Each structure stands twice: as structure tokens, then as C-alpha cells.
Amino acid sequence: MGIGREVVFGDALPVAERYAAFLETAGVERGLIGPREVDRLWERHLINCAVVSEVIPADAQVVDVGSGAGLPGVVLAIVRPDLRIVLLEPLLRRTTFLDECVEMLDLSNVEVRRGRAEDMVGKIAVDVATARAVAPLKRLVTWALPLLRPGGELLALKGERAAAELDEAEPVLKRLGARSAELLQVGRGMVDSPTTLVRVVAGRDEAVERRQRAPRRAKGSRKRSS
């Protein structure tokens, strides 16, 4: 795993190691990380989150919905200092932990905000929303998509049920006007187990919208000749 850490984090590895140490101590003590997760913290959590950065555009504004212990938001801030990241979390004890992380790691590209995604509509408009272990996709999209600019992307880290969750969310995605939705795997060739993402692009397809706006002739009507 030492080689994997170096490949994924590069020059940011020392910062990632400080974050890992904080998760292993304060994170466990405060109930944000389970004690059983310590031995697999790098493979299952840090590296799993870091490889998401390969599909995020340069200089993007990002909101990490339900950030919890900062996975993936803090990890992305470490590995991609060009990103501007909002860690959005409703629980006070978690935002306190996140504030301490940001200060300790000197992450100048991160802002911690306490609140629910539903309450941030109109207050946050970003290029990318991330989420990990927050809610089933059909519920998550109702929270995350309204925070995106048209053409913005939700990147939801999912496990074995990713495809099933995407199928279940299809009616909701149509109602919300999602432009597209797909499964991705990131980290191939860098880690043993690639990370599975559901990527949802916000905003209706322009061709579909034009057809919907086009005037329609009443059913059964006929063009009259003079």
C-alpha cells in the first residue's frame, strides 16, 4: 500500500498522512470512523476517494454533500489544491471535526458550512457535487442536483449496488431534468480496486427542450386550404 499511496498522492502524501493520523485518533474517538476501519483506512477510504480527482475539471468549485469525516471532500482538497471545496455537513460535532482538519492541514481551498443540502439551494451553485455513503441515489439526487450549475456533475461514490441504484433513480432523474447519468470506474491501473462512481449531469438536454417548447397542433386538427 505504500507504493499506492505515493502514486495517488504524490507530493501531497505528507498532508494525507497527517489527515490519516487524525482520523485514526480523533475520528475514531468521536465516532466518525469505526475502529475496524483503521487497518484499511488507506485502501478503503483515502485512496478510494483520492482517485475521484481524475474526473474533476481543473479549478472547479465543489460541494461535498454530507461530508462527515471529510470523505471525499478533505481528500480531494489535499490531492487537488486547484479545487475550491465546500464541506457541507448538518451535524455540529462533524463540522467541528472538519474545522479542526482544515486548520491542522492548512487547507486554504476549503470552507466548512453547517447545513442541509435542501437549505442551500440558491445559496450554493457549483460545478461538481460529491457524496459518499450519504443516501440511496434516488434520494441523493434530489439534494445534490439543485446545487449544481447547468451542466454541473454529481459524482456519487457507490459500491456493488451502483447499477441497481441508477435504475431505481431513473424516474427521479427524469423529473429533475438530468441531462445524463452513467457508471464510471476511476483509479484503474493505480489501485487494486477501482472506485465506482455514478456521474449525473444536471440540466435538460437542449434538443429535448426545443422539442418540448415547439408549438403542437391539436390532435386530429387538419390544415385548411383557402
Secondary structure as UniProt FT lines:
FT   HELIX           2..9
FT   HELIX           10..12
FT   HELIX           13..22
FT   HELIX           23..27
FT   HELIX           28..29
FT   TURN            30..31
FT   HELIX           35..40
FT   HELIX           41..46
FT   HELIX           47..50
FT   HELIX           51..55
FT   TURN            58..59
FT   STRAND          61..65
FT   TURN            68..72
FT   HELIX           73..79
FT   TURN            81..82
FT   STRAND          84..89
FT   HELIX           92..105
FT   TURN            108..109
FT   STRAND          110..114
FT   HELIX           117..120
FT   TURN            122..123
FT   STRAND          126..132
FT   HELIX           137..144
FT   HELIX           145..147
FT   STRAND          148..158
FT   TURN            160..161
FT   HELIX           162..176
FT   STRAND          180..186
FT   TURN            188..190
FT   STRAND          195..201
FT   HELIX           206..213
FT   TURN            219..220
//
